[in-house]
């Protein structure tokens, strides 16, 4: 990984941590994700403009980049979101699973609007 990429990831994580103080709303829907080429099944916990929390069966390494896909219910319709994220933290939350905090990266204007509408 290049130094520029490392710095960009650090900046995204710092930005997400700052935004974390912002509004989050519970969201419990199934999600698919890919981390380091491995496909995983997850469930969302909550979402905000800067990030989301998910539950997975295994710990994910901090700073790992991932792609996550799930349906966001907005105004009675499901909208498929395909998001790029970075793992901020992972902690055990039950006997066989982990709660993982993700910082969203490169979110399109349309997806940002959908998340904001969901939060409203």
Secondary structure, DSSP 8 states (H G I E B T S, - for coil): --HHHHHHHHHHHHHHHHHTTS--EE---EEEEEETTEEEEEEEEEE-SSEEEEEESS---TT-EEEEEEEEEETTEEEEEEEEEEEEEEEEEETTEEEEEEEEES--HHHHHHHHHHH-
